[in-house]
Structures are given as C-alpha cells and as structure tokens.
Amino acid sequence: MNINVTFLHIPKTGCTCIKYALEKHDNVTIRVHPKRAHKTHIRSLGANIAIITRDPWQRFCSGFWERRTMPERREISKTMDVKSYGYMEWRPNEQQIFQQCKTPEEFFVWAHRNDKLYNQADILSEITGSITKWLGSADTFHANEHKLSIAFDIKNLTPIMKTQFGIDLPEDPFLKRSRELFNIEQSYDISPKNLELFQEWRSEDYKILEHIRKQHYYITQ
C-alpha cells in the first residue's frame, strides 16, 4: 500500500473527507496539506505527493454551493458534533455576490465579466478557483510533476482510499455537510454556450487534467 504520501489539498476534491477519516487512524503516514485552509502550492512540497482530480465545472459548482449554503450549514452544526470546516461567515463581497447570483451559472457569468472583482471575493474565489493556484501553469506543473506518486479522480475516492491506503472513508464524509440536507435546489446546470465559455475560461485546468490522466501515476481503481 502507498502509505507515505501528502495530499495537496485542492478545494472541493475530497480532501476534507480524508481529514475526517484520518482522525480515526493512528500510526499512518498519510497527510493532507495544509491541515487548514488551501494555501499550499505544489512547489512547496517535497516528493510523494497525491492529488485528487475533478471536473472543473463540478468543482466550481460545488464551491459555489458550499458558500451559498453556509448559513444553513452553520445552523445544522449547532446541533451536531461537527468541526468548523467551511463554516466561516460570508465576507461582505460574498454577500453582495449572493444577492446577485442564485446559481453557479449566474455566478460564472458574473465572474467572467468581472474577473478582478471575482479574484477579490476571498473564500468564494478560493474554493472555486483554477487549479493553477495549487499546481501552477502547465509549464510550472510539468517542472514539479516528478514529485507526484499518485493521482486519481474524485469519483474513485472511496475505493482507492481503501485499496491503496487501507483507509475506510466515513459513510457520511462531511458529517451532515452534504448538499442533500438543504431545502435549496442546488443545480449544476449550465447552458451549452456558457459551458463553452467556462471551458475557455478554465482552459489551463482542462489542459493539465488531460495530461494527468495520461500519466503512469494516474490510477482508476
């Protein structure tokens, strides 16, 4: 089993789930870096890095809904033994965005037109941001790619954590933080035209992910 790895925590790729699982396992050398927040770049880490990939639009939507449902998450957490991952109050700029944008598609259209304001949107822009914030541009990533020992898609998170690391993920990995809890329709829909714009906007992400999926360290089971 691969037991000496450091997961680079790219937001919305399942690393919080792994953090919860690792709390129940002693004497393992699996780490999720950083322990809190999402500030670490691949350049800052040594060898034996693990990363989890996810479709860029799915990541963007998941990040939007995590912040959009923050008030509901906070209320639920008051009655449960739940850690505070993801419960920080809305920043003023986030509150203004949520007044204008009710869906991820609306948020993308706004962000595409207001790139500077989007980048100033603190937590919301961080968890919906391009993976280049953690992996660098394609050239930067290729220069650090030798550090990777394993990569896989979030769809295979549960079986790979079991087969490769001997870690059982909790059945409710986010301890009641999942989007099914809230009485809010959380659509991931986007029109074909806007999806094309999004793919252009995140073209570097798609390029890096396509490359990763072709490498020897990328596994599917």
C-alpha positions as CSV (number, residue, x, y, z in Angstrom):
1,M,0.0,0.0,0.0
2,N,1.0,3.6,-0.6
3,I,1.1,4.9,3.0
4,N,3.7,7.7,2.8
5,V,2.1,10.4,0.8
6,T,1.0,14.0,1.2
7,F,-2.3,15.0,-0.4
8,L,-2.2,18.5,-1.8
9,H,-5.5,20.0,-0.7
10,I,-7.1,21.5,-3.8
11,P,-10.5,22.7,-2.7
12,K,-13.6,20.6,-3.5
13,T,-11.6,17.4,-4.3
14,G,-12.4,15.3,-1.3
15,C,-9.5,16.1,1.0
16,T,-11.7,17.3,3.9
17,C,-13.3,13.8,3.8
18,I,-9.9,12.3,4.1
19,K,-9.1,14.6,7.0
20,Y,-12.1,13.3,8.9
21,A,-11.1,9.7,8.1
22,L,-7.5,10.1,9.3
23,E,-8.7,11.2,12.7
24,K,-9.8,7.6,13.3
25,H,-6.4,6.1,12.2
26,D,-3.3,6.1,14.3
27,N,0.2,5.5,13.0
28,V,-0.4,6.3,9.4
29,T,1.9,8.5,7.3
30,I,-0.8,9.9,5.1
31,R,-1.1,13.7,5.4
32,V,-3.4,16.3,3.9
33,H,-1.5,19.5,3.4
34,P,-2.2,22.1,4.6
35,K,-4.1,21.0,7.7
36,R,-6.4,24.0,7.4
37,A,-7.2,26.4,4.5
38,H,-5.9,25.8,1.0
39,K,-2.7,27.9,0.7
40,T,0.0,25.4,-0.3
41,H,1.4,25.2,-3.8
42,I,3.0,22.1,-5.3
43,R,6.3,24.0,-5.4
44,S,6.3,24.0,-1.5
45,L,6.0,20.2,-1.1
46,G,8.6,17.5,-1.5
47,A,8.2,14.1,-3.1
48,N,5.4,11.6,-2.8
49,I,2.5,14.0,-3.5
50,A,-1.0,12.7,-4.1
51,I,-3.7,14.8,-5.8
52,I,-7.3,14.2,-6.5
53,T,-8.8,15.5,-9.8
54,R,-12.3,16.7,-10.5
55,D,-14.1,18.1,-13.5
56,P,-13.6,21.9,-13.4
57,W,-17.3,22.7,-13.7
58,Q,-18.2,20.3,-11.0
59,R,-15.6,21.8,-8.7
60,F,-16.9,25.3,-9.5
61,C,-20.5,24.4,-8.7
62,S,-19.6,22.5,-5.5
63,G,-17.6,25.5,-4.3
64,F,-20.4,27.9,-5.0
65,W,-23.0,25.8,-3.2
66,E,-20.7,25.3,-0.2
67,R,-20.5,29.0,0.4
68,R,-24.1,29.7,-0.7
69,T,-25.5,27.3,1.9
70,M,-23.1,28.5,4.7
71,P,-25.9,29.9,6.9
72,E,-27.8,26.6,6.7
73,R,-24.6,24.7,7.4
74,R,-23.9,26.8,10.5
75,E,-27.4,26.2,11.8
76,I,-27.1,22.4,11.4
77,S,-23.7,22.4,13.0
78,K,-25.1,23.9,16.2
79,T,-27.0,20.7,17.0
80,M,-24.2,18.3,15.9
81,D,-20.7,17.4,16.9
82,V,-19.2,18.8,13.7
83,K,-15.9,20.5,13.1
84,S,-15.9,24.0,11.7
85,Y,-14.5,23.3,8.2
86,G,-16.3,25.5,5.8
87,Y,-18.5,27.5,8.2
88,M,-16.8,30.9,8.1
89,E,-19.3,33.8,7.9
90,W,-19.8,35.4,4.5
91,R,-17.5,38.2,3.7
92,P,-19.1,41.5,2.5
93,N,-18.2,40.9,-1.1
94,E,-19.6,37.3,-1.0
95,Q,-22.8,38.6,0.4
96,Q,-23.1,41.1,-2.5
97,I,-22.4,38.3,-5.0
98,F,-25.1,36.0,-3.5
99,Q,-27.6,38.8,-3.7
100,Q,-27.0,38.9,-7.5
101,C,-26.2,35.2,-8.2
102,K,-28.5,32.4,-7.3
103,T,-26.9,29.6,-9.3
104,P,-23.4,28.6,-10.3
105,E,-24.2,29.5,-13.9
106,E,-25.2,33.1,-12.8
107,F,-22.1,33.3,-10.7
108,F,-19.9,32.2,-13.6
109,V,-21.4,34.7,-16.0
110,W,-20.8,37.4,-13.4
111,A,-17.2,36.2,-12.7
112,H,-16.4,36.0,-16.4
113,R,-17.4,39.6,-16.8
114,N,-15.9,40.9,-13.5
115,D,-12.6,39.0,-13.3
116,K,-10.9,41.5,-10.9
117,L,-13.9,41.5,-8.5
118,Y,-14.1,37.7,-8.7
119,N,-10.5,37.4,-7.6
120,Q,-11.2,39.7,-4.7
121,A,-14.1,37.5,-3.5
122,D,-11.9,35.9,-0.8
123,I,-13.2,32.4,0.2
124,L,-15.6,32.1,-2.6
125,S,-13.0,32.7,-5.3
126,E,-10.5,30.5,-3.5
127,I,-12.7,27.4,-3.4
128,T,-14.0,27.9,-7.0
129,G,-10.6,29.0,-8.3
130,S,-8.5,27.5,-11.1
131,I,-6.3,24.5,-10.1
132,T,-3.4,26.6,-11.3
133,K,-3.5,28.3,-7.9
134,W,-2.1,25.0,-6.5
135,L,-0.4,23.3,-9.5
136,G,0.8,26.4,-11.4
137,S,0.6,26.9,-15.1
138,A,1.1,23.9,-17.3
139,D,4.8,24.6,-17.5
140,T,5.2,25.0,-13.8
141,F,3.2,21.9,-13.2
142,H,5.4,19.9,-15.6
143,A,8.5,21.2,-13.7
144,N,7.1,19.8,-10.4
145,E,5.4,16.7,-11.8
146,H,8.2,14.4,-10.8
147,K,7.0,14.8,-7.2
148,L,3.7,13.1,-7.8
149,S,3.3,9.5,-6.8
150,I,-0.4,9.1,-7.3
151,A,-3.4,10.9,-8.8
152,F,-7.0,9.8,-9.2
153,D,-10.5,11.2,-9.8
154,I,-12.8,12.1,-7.0
155,K,-15.4,9.6,-8.4
156,N,-13.0,6.8,-7.3
157,L,-12.1,8.4,-3.9
158,T,-13.8,5.7,-1.7
159,P,-12.5,2.6,-3.4
160,I,-8.9,3.9,-3.9
161,M,-8.6,5.1,-0.4
162,K,-9.4,1.6,0.7
163,T,-7.3,-0.4,-1.8
164,Q,-4.3,1.9,-1.9
165,F,-4.2,3.3,1.6
166,G,-6.3,0.9,3.7
167,I,-8.5,3.8,4.8
168,D,-12.3,3.5,5.2
169,L,-14.0,6.8,4.4
170,P,-17.0,7.6,6.6
171,E,-20.3,6.9,5.0
172,D,-21.3,10.5,5.7
173,P,-17.9,12.0,5.0
174,F,-18.9,15.6,5.7
175,L,-20.8,14.8,8.9
176,K,-24.0,16.3,7.5
177,R,-22.5,19.0,5.4
178,S,-23.7,17.4,2.1
179,R,-25.8,19.4,-0.2
180,E,-28.8,17.0,0.0
181,L,-29.5,18.3,3.5
182,F,-30.7,21.7,2.5
183,N,-34.1,22.6,1.2
184,I,-32.5,24.5,-1.7
185,E,-32.4,23.3,-5.3
186,Q,-28.7,23.1,-5.9
187,S,-28.4,22.9,-9.7
188,Y,-25.2,22.2,-11.6
189,D,-26.9,23.1,-14.8
190,I,-25.3,25.3,-17.4
191,S,-26.2,26.2,-21.0
192,P,-24.0,24.8,-23.8
193,K,-23.0,28.3,-24.7
194,N,-21.9,29.2,-21.2
195,L,-20.2,25.8,-20.7
196,E,-18.1,26.6,-23.8
197,L,-17.2,29.9,-22.3
198,F,-16.4,28.3,-19.0
199,Q,-14.1,25.7,-20.7
200,E,-12.3,28.5,-22.4
201,W,-12.0,30.4,-19.1
202,R,-10.6,27.3,-17.4
203,S,-8.7,26.0,-20.4
204,E,-5.4,25.7,-18.5
205,D,-7.2,23.4,-16.0
206,Y,-8.6,21.2,-18.7
207,K,-5.2,21.0,-20.3
208,I,-3.4,20.0,-17.1
209,L,-6.1,17.4,-16.2
210,E,-6.0,15.9,-19.7
211,H,-2.2,15.5,-19.3
212,I,-2.5,14.0,-15.8
213,R,-5.0,11.3,-16.9
214,K,-2.4,10.0,-19.4
215,Q,0.4,9.5,-16.9
216,H,1.6,6.4,-15.2
217,Y,0.8,7.7,-11.7
218,Y,-2.9,8.2,-12.6
219,I,-5.0,5.3,-11.4
220,T,-8.7,4.4,-11.7
221,Q,-9.1,1.7,-9.1
